[in-house]
Amino acid sequence: MNDYETTWQQLIDAIAALESKTVHEAGDHLPMKRIIGRLNLVQPFKWMDWPAPPLSEVALDQLDINDCVRHITRLVRGDRFMEGLLASWIQSGHFRKLCEAARRASAGKRAPSLPKAA
């Protein structure tokens, strides 16, 4: 198991722990967000202008690592503007499934940097 594989498992475990919480307090997501940062899953890009449609569970297995990163970034950053967005994704189990899709798409490694926009 590589170092990043351990980090991926820590992320999945942190999300699973949050899924069982009925109320998310300020700071509950910080440990998870630190792990997300170590895996390079939130990256700078114009996420508010990104035209991708909302995710469906069926589409998760079809995403490449770049689109996984974009969706994760959109959810994490979007939570700043719409409080509770990330918590609802976590509680539904969809955020864990998205992160598991990112793990598969990255072959258990750190996510590469997104390509520069044209």
Disulfide bonds with the S-S distance in Angstrom:
none
